[in-house]
Amino acid sequence: MSRILITGGTGQLGSAVVNEFIEKKLSGEIVVMVRDLSKAEGLKEKGIKLIKGDYNDYNSLVSAFRDVDKLYFISGSDVAYRGAQHENVVKAAKDARPGHIIYTSFQRKTDDNTSPIALVASAHILAEKLIKESGLTYTIMKHALYAEVVPGFLGDQFLKTGTIFLPAGEGKTSFTSRNDMASAGVAVLTGKGHENMTYEISVNKSYSFHDIASILTELSGKQIKYTSPDAETFAKVLEQAGVPKEGIQSMSAFCQAIAQGEFDFPSGKLEQLIGRKPESLKDFLKKAYKF
């Protein structure tokens, strides 16, 4: 097998990828890049090889990427600075010349400033462009919106009020679990035939919040309805509830993007890559809310 480097190995997606390599008894083939080695003692104890690297430190990236056959590049989490970080990563990869770069991008309909989440999208769009122009062999994995954001949006108050209150309109989204996305990443990292490909990594069905309300009604045994206010009303209600301004802005932007159909890209590619049915949103919510 190739020498595989996984960036962001202590983050949520990176940890899921590393755990799958461990479960498949392939952990000896991977190296995990972390910013702070002292915070990755748990991985070291599991026998995982570690290397120090920081998206803000170009020289550390060049050193980490040398002699790598496959580089699993997880997008940065610092929205304000990750455009520059992504430039660093791709430039370092061009200099170190890993055999194949696999980038975790995200699904989207719009590549311009008309998207409510243009700020979030910009670093992904930039990274894809730089990778394709780099001359490196690549795979772009355009991840769906995580299923994990649904409980984050809903909380648990809907069980008391019987209402999901979000400005997402009639928009649909192919919500997909992080673990299934990690499995797809492992499949590409350990498989063949993915050179210079772009994949939609999502379940094969999209859901509106009306659909989610119906699922939760069935799972909870309580009638749950969905109401979609305008963004201004939504913000006022959350402000009165004491939700921080940044949280309101982020949730509102993503909900408005959902309303515009920004994440409505169901696909069978995920199932093809992982060789099984992905986790359904119903099963995910059943587990998340312990129904």
N, C-alpha and C positions, 0 to 999 in steps of 0.2 A: 504493500500500500504506500501511497505518497506520504511525504511529511506534511502534516496539516497544521496550520497556525490559526487559532481562533482568537479574535480580538474580543474585548469586553467579556471575558470569560466568567467574571463574578457578577455580571448583571443578570437580569431575569431571563432574557433569551439565551445569552451565552451559557448560563448555568444549565438551562434545559438541554442545550446541544451537548455540553460536556457530559451531563448525566446519561444521555443516550449512548454516547461513546462508551461510557463505563458499563452500562447495561449490556451492550453488545460485545463487551470484552475487547474493545478496540482502543482503549485509552492509551496504550503504549505508542500509538501512532500520532498522537496530538501533542501540540505545545500550546499553552494558554498564555496570552499576553495580558498583563495586568499593570496598572499604574503603580500600585503599592504592593510589593511582595509580602509585606507583613500582614496584609489583609486577606491573603489567599492561603493562609496556613491550612485551612480545611481541604483545599485542593491538593496541596503538597502531601498531606497525610494520606490522601487516596492514591498517591503515586503519580499524580499528574505533573508533567514537566512544565515549569513556569519560566517566563522571560519578561523582563521589564520593558514597558513601552507606553508612551503617552501620546495621544493625538496632538498635543500642543508642542511636543518635542520631536522635531523632524529627525534629528540624528538617532534618537532612540528607535524610531520607526524603521529607518534604513537598516540598522543593526538587527532588529527583530525579524525583518522580512527576508533577510539573506538566507539562501539555501532552502527556501520554502517552495514546495510544489503546489500547494493549494492554500490560499489565504481567504479565510472567512471573515469578511469585513462587516462588522455590525455598525450601523449608523450611530453617530454620536448622540448623546442624550441632552446635551446643553444647547438648546435651540438658538440661543443668542450668538453662540460662537462656533457652531458646528460646521458652518460653511467653510470657514478658514481651516478647521480641523480636517474636514474631508479633502480639501486641497492638499494639506500636508500628507495625508495617507496616500492619496493617489500619486503624488509626486515622489514620495518615498518608494512606493511600489514600482514606479517607472525606473528608479535608480537601482533598486534591489533585484528586480525582475523575478518575482515569484512566477511559477508556471501558469497559475490560473487564479484569478480573483473572483470571489463570489460575494456580491454585495446585497445587503438586506435593505431594499428600498420599500416603497409602499404604493398601494393602488391609488389611482386618482383619475378623474376625468379631465381636469383642467390644469394646464401648465403655465397659466399666466396669472396676473394679479386679480382676476375676477373671482378667484376662489376665496372663501372665507378663511381658509387655512393657508394662504399663500406664504406666510412667514415660515410655517412648519414645512411646507412643500419645497421651498427654495433650495435647501441644502441637499435634499434628495435629487432634485432635478439637476443640480450642479454636479453632484457625484456621478450620476449616470452619464452625463455629458463628458466629464473628464475621463472616466473609465473607458468609454467607447472611443475617445480620441487618443488614448494612451498607447495603443498598439498591443496592449496586454490581452491575453485570452480571458474572457469574462463570462460570468452568468449573473444576470440581474434577476433577483427574486423580489417581485413586487407583492409585498405582504398586504393582506386584507387588514381592515381594522380589527384589532384584537377583540375576541369575545370577552376578555377580562375588563374592557371598558364599560360593558353593560352594567354590571353591578356597581362600578364606579359612578356611573351616571344616575342609577336608580337609588342607590343606598338601600335602606330597608323600610323607609317610611311608607312606601306604597302599600305595604301589608296592613298598615293601620288606616291609611286614607282611602285605599282602594283605587288610587289614581297615579298613573305615570304622567309627570308634568314636564315636558321637554319641547323645545322649539324645533323639532326635527321634521315637522310636516308629514307628508306621505312618503318621504324618502326611504329607500331600502338599502341595506348593507349586508355584505356577505361576511358577517362576523365569524372569525375563525380562531380556535384556541392557539395560544402561544406554543403549547407542547407539540401540536401538529405541525406548526411552522418549523419548529426545531427539528422534527423528524424529516421534513422535506429538506432542510439544510444538510442533515447527515446523509441523506440519500444522494444529494448532488456531490457532496464531498467524497463519498466513497464509491460513486458510480462513474459511468462513462457516457459520452455522447451529449454533454451539456455545454459544450464550447460555444461561446458567442451567442447564447440564447437568452431570451427574456421570458420569464414565467410569471403568470398570475397565480399567486399562492393563496387560494381561498377555497371554501366549501362550494358545492355546486348549487347552493340556494341562497337567495337574499331575503332578508327579513325587515319589515317595517316595525315600528314600535306598536302598531296595532297587533301585528303577529306576536310580538313579545308579550303584550298584555294577555293575549289568548293563551299562550304557553304558560304564563305564570298563573292565570286563572285555573288552568287544568292542574298544575302542580300543587298549588296552595289550597285549592278547594274554596277559594274566596274570589268573588267577582272583582277583576281588575280591569279598569278602563284606561285608555290613553287620551290625554288632552294636549294639544299643541298650541301654546300661546305664541304671541309674537315675541321677538327677542327682547324688546323693551320691558314688557310685562314680566317675562321670565326673570330678567335681571333684577327688577324691583322686588319680586317675591323672594328671591334668593338673598338679596341684600338684607331684607327684613328678617330673614332666618339666620343672619350672621355669617353667611358664606363669604370667604375672602374674595376681594375684587378680581384677583388674578384667576382664581378658580372659576368664577362666573364667566369671565371673558373666554377662557379656554373651552369650557363646556359649551357655551353658546356658539362659539366659532365652529366647533366640530358638529354640533347639532344642525347648524345652518348649512354646513357642507353636506351632511347626510340628506337634508331636505333637497339640495340641488342634485343629488344622485352622484356625488363625488366618489362614493365607495361601493357602487353597485356593479361589481364585477365577479359574479359567480363563475366558477371554473372547475373542470374535472382534472386539471393538471395535478393538484395536490394529491388526490386519491391515486392517480397514476404513479406519482413519485414514491409515495409511502407504502403502496401495495395493500391498502386497507381503507375502509370507510373512515373518514375523519370524524371527530367527535361532533355530534349535532349540537345546535344551540340549546335545544331542550335538555339534553343530557348534561351539558355544561352548566346550565342554570340550576338544574336539580342538585348537582354537586355543590355549586357555589352557595346556594341558600339552604343546603342540607334538608331538602324536602323528602 
